[in-house]
């Protein structure tokens, strides 16, 4: 962490010595990356990450104005502001996100390997691509997964509150700590494969303590 802080502090001298720093290709332990620095912005592209940001530091704290942060393995993009304490391994992020057909606002906090997230969304036309992908990454109970997007389909969705925790090293997502409030509009509900779906104008969904409720 101290070396990284020194590197970011020294970036302010780069514009005095160089107009542009551009490393087209760097290979380290079978991983490829490219790096550039121009007009106070860094651009980093690795196998797992794409970052364009303006960085500066104050003592042990790093601040970042993030134009783009793409987590390639999770197919999600962020933009916003980051404050990171690298000595104590803490960080806070406020901004916007996009993943598949879902866009909205997000707040993230990091402590060691634990990420806490709070999300609200704009109107969503479909959640199927996102849920199909999510099911490949984390073990969502089949009953919960089916009722979220297979037994209920709709023309419009909206996430009002979505809170949870995620350990990015162990991939544990702590289902008992997830809290979700959402609205579904112009929905079709399938109670049984031999029964015609029921049309419902609006459904309220609540997920709390690993239990799913419908209104």
N, C-alpha and C positions, 0 to 999 in steps of 0.2 A: 504493500500500500504506500509506503513512504517513497519508493522509487517512482510510482505512478504519479503521486502528488508533485514530485520534483519535475517529472516530465511535462506535466500540464503547466506548471509554473514557468517552465522554460520555453513553452510554445510562444509566449509573448515576444521572445527574442527572435523567433523564426522569421517573422515578417520583416525584421530589420536586415537579416542576412539573406533571406530568400524571398522571391515573389511567390514561388510555388514549390511545394515538396510533393513529389509524385512517385510512389513506388507501385509499379504495375503488377508485380507478382512476387510474393514472398512465400516460401515453403518452410514450414516448421512442424516436425513430427507428423508428416503426411497430411498436414492441413495447409490449405492455400488461402492466401489473403492478399488484399491490395489496400494501400493507404495513401491518402493525399491530404495536404493542408494548404488552404488558400483563403485569404481574406478572413482570417480568424476562425474559419470552419474546418473541422476535420471530417473526412469521409473514410469509413472503414467498412470493408466488405470481406466477410469470412464465410466458411461453409455453413455456419449456423446463424450469423448475425449480419445485418446491414444497418449502418449508423451514419447519419449526417447530423452534426451538432456543433454548436459554439460552446466551448468550455473555458472556465476560469476557476481559480482556486483562491481561498482565503484561509490561511493556516492549514488545518487538516480537513477543511470542508471543500468539496467540489460542487460547482453549480453548472448546469447544462441547459442550454436552450436547444431542445431536440426538434429538428425539422422532420426527421424520420428515424424510427427505430423499428426494424423488422426482425421478429424472431422467426426464423425460417422453419424450424422444426414444428412450431405451433401455429404457423400461418396467421400471424396477427401483427398489425402495424400500430405504432403509437406515435403521437407527437405531443409536445408539451414541455414542462419544466421539471428538472430533477435537482434535488439537493442530496448529496451523499457524504456521509462521514466514513471514510475508508478505514480509519484507525479502529473505530468501534463497529465496523461492518453494518452500518445503518443507512437507509436511504428512503426518501419520499418522492413520489412522482404525482403530478397533477396534469391531466390533459385529456386527449381524445384517443379513441381506438377504432379500429376497423378489422373485422374478421369475417370472411365470407360475405354474407348479406347483412351483417349486423354492424351498426355504427352507434357510438354514444360517448358518454363521458366516463372517465375512470380515475380513481385514486388508488395508488399502490404504496404500500409501505413494506420495507424489507428489514428484517433483523436476522442476522446470520443467514440461514438457509430458508427461513420462513417468510413467505410473501402473503400479506393480507390485502384483499382487494375489495373495492366498493364500486359498483357499476350501475349506471342508468343508461337506457338506450333511446334512440329515436324509433320511429315506426319501422317495423320489420315485416317484410313480405313472406319470408320463409325461414325457418330455423333448421330445416332438414339437413342441408350440407354441413352446417356447424355441428349438429348433434351426431351425425354419422362419423365425422372426424373425431369429435370428443370421445366417442365410445372406443376409438382405437388407442386413445392415450391414457384414459383413466377407467377404473372399473365402477361404472354407474350401475346400481341394482337394476336388473331388467324391468321390474315392475314400474319403477320410477321413470326409467327411460321411455318405456312404451307409452305411459300416460302423458308424458311431456310432449311427445311429438308424433307418435304413431297412432294411438287411439283417438287423439284429438288433432285435427288439422284445421287451419284457419286461413283467412285472407289477410289478416293483419295481427301482429303481435307487438307488445310493448313491455319492456322491463322497467318497472318502477323502482325497485330496489333489489340489488343482488350483492350479497356479502359472503365472503368465505376466506379460507386460508389454504395455502398450498406450499408444500415443501419441495423445492425444485431439485433436490438431490435424491430424496427417497420416492418422489412422485406421489406421496400421500396427500389426499385432498380433503381429509377430515369431514366426511359427509354429515356428521352430527352437528357441525358448526356452520353449515351452509344455511343461509336465509335468503329466500326469494319471494318477491311480490311481483306479479306480472298480470297483464290483461290480454285476453284473446278475443278477437272480434270476428263475427260471422263464421262461426266454427261448425264443424261436423264432428260428432262424437260417436265412436264405434264401441258399443257395449259388448257385442258378440258378433262373430263372423256370420251368423245366420240371421241376424236382425239388421234391418235397414238403419243407416246412421241417423242420428237425431240432429236437427239443425238448431243451433243456439246462437242468439244474437251477440251475447257477451258473456265471458267466463272470467272470473277472478281466480288466480292460482296463487297458492301460498305453499312454500316448501320450508319447513322448520323442523329441526331435530330429526332429520331423516324421515319425516312424514309429509305426505302430499295432500293438500286440501283444495277443494274446488267450491266456488260460489257461483 
